[in-house]
Every structure is written in structure tokens, then in C-alpha cells.
């Protein structure tokens, strides 16, 4: 009975920690977006080539939550950091998978230049979708949060981090003023869809043994927006 209650307590604390990470992410990212909007417009990828320095600074500010979390994990996990978060690439399958996906992403970057006639837009888009979106999101939800729930059932291990992943996209409704007319669509369509996509990325991480496969696939899926910038 004691072991059972202790396990339930640990499960509760781990789930609470995951939701705490979501709250931390929303607060820090929301503050960054708010401060950016107070000092000028929040630049899109299509505007990045006109103000590359400002765009990169905005990206850095929005990445504050993942950077702080990464630093905290590095301190706490020490030598086990790369293994716990599946950041190593070992074996033929992992190498071929990452090289193949990296080649596809590189090809899309070249195509992004052809479409936009701007290397700046293509490369800044690559930076945004890989370093600001894909890697931090995979690191937080499929890396840190999945690690916290590594001893729990498959259902909890998959659903809890990826429901939080879906809710982390609440800023898609606008900020600081949410477009409330889009809230039903967010709840009915976005949350279930992003939860399912997140579970797929987590399955790929566990199946391949590396976080870089979902990171690169995530970036490839999101990079398509570069072709809509004109």
C-alpha cells in the first residue's frame, strides 16, 4: 500500500511538473511577445529579409523559455543530458534518417530561394522553423516532458506532454488580445490535431532512439510556410 501511494504521489508530481512547464512556457513566451509588440510589429518570415537583425532578436526573445529550460536540464542531468533527452545520433538507421531528412530540408531551403528570390528569406525561414519552432518544441514536449513521465504508462507518457504541446499554440489565436471567435475551432480541431501530431513525433523519437528525427521532420512540415510568403 505504501509503495502504491508513493507511486501515485510521484505520478501526480510528474504530471504537475509537465503542466508547470506549460504554464512557464506560456508566461515567458507571452511576456516576450508582449514586449516585442510594445516596441514595434512582430515580424513574420515574409518580412524577415527587410529587417534581419530585428527578426533574429525577436526569435531570441521568443526562445527564452526553451533556452532557460535547456540550461536547467543541462545543470540537473549533467553527463546524462544527451542520453535522457535522446539527443545522440548512433547507428546506421539514425544516421541515414537524420542525413536524409536534413537533405530534404536543405533542398526545401534552395526551393525557398527560388520561390521568394531571396536567400535571406529562405535562410531566415530555415532558422525560424528549425531553431525557433521545431527544436525547442521537440526538446520541451517530446524531450523533457516525456522524460519526466518515462516510468508512467504509455497512455500518460504520450497524452500529457502532447496535450500540453497542443495548448502551447494558444498564441495562434492572437496576442495580447485573443480572437475569441477562433476559440471553438482551436478546441475542437487544433488541440486534437496537434495532440495527435505530437504523439506521432514522440513515437518516432522512441522508435528511432533519437530526437533529431522528429525535429527535422517537424521543421520540414513547418517550412512549407516559406512558400506562402509571397
C-alpha positions, 0 to 999 in steps of 0.5 A: 500500500505504501509503495502504491501511494508513493507511486501515485504521489510521484505520478501526480508530481510528474504530471504537475511538473509537465503542466508547470512547464506549460504554464512557464512556457506560456508566461515567458513566451507571452511576456516576450511577445508582449514586449516585442509588440510594445516596441514595434510589429512582430515580424513574420518570415515574409518580412524577415529579409527587410529587417534581419537583425530585428527578426533574429532578436525577436526569435531570441526573445521568443526562445527564452523559455526553451533556452532557460529550460535547456540550461536547467536540464543541462545543470540537473542531468549533467553527463546524462543530458544527451542520453535522457533527452535522446539527443545522440545520433548512433547507428546506421538507421539514425544516421541515414534518417537524420542525413536524409531528412536534413537533405530534404530540408536543405533542398526545401531551403534552395526551393525557398530561394527560388520561390521568394528570390531571396536567400535571406528569406529562405535562410531566415525561414530555415532558422525560424522553423528549425531553431525557433519552432521545431527544436525547442518544441521537440526538446520541451514536449517530446524531450523533457516532458516525456522524460519526466513521465518515462516510468508512467504508462504509455497512455500518460507518457504520450497524452500529457506532454502532447496535450500540453504541446497542443495548448502551447499554440494558444498564441495562434489565436492572437496576442495580447488580445485573443480572437475569441471567435477562433476559440471553438475551432482551436478546441475542437480541431487544433488541440486534437490535431496537434495532440495527435501530431505530437504523439506521432513525433514522440513515437518516432523519437522512441522508435528511432532512439533519437530526437533529431528525427522528429525535429527535422521532420517537424521543421520540414512540415513547418517550412512549407510556410516559406512558400506562402510568403509571397 
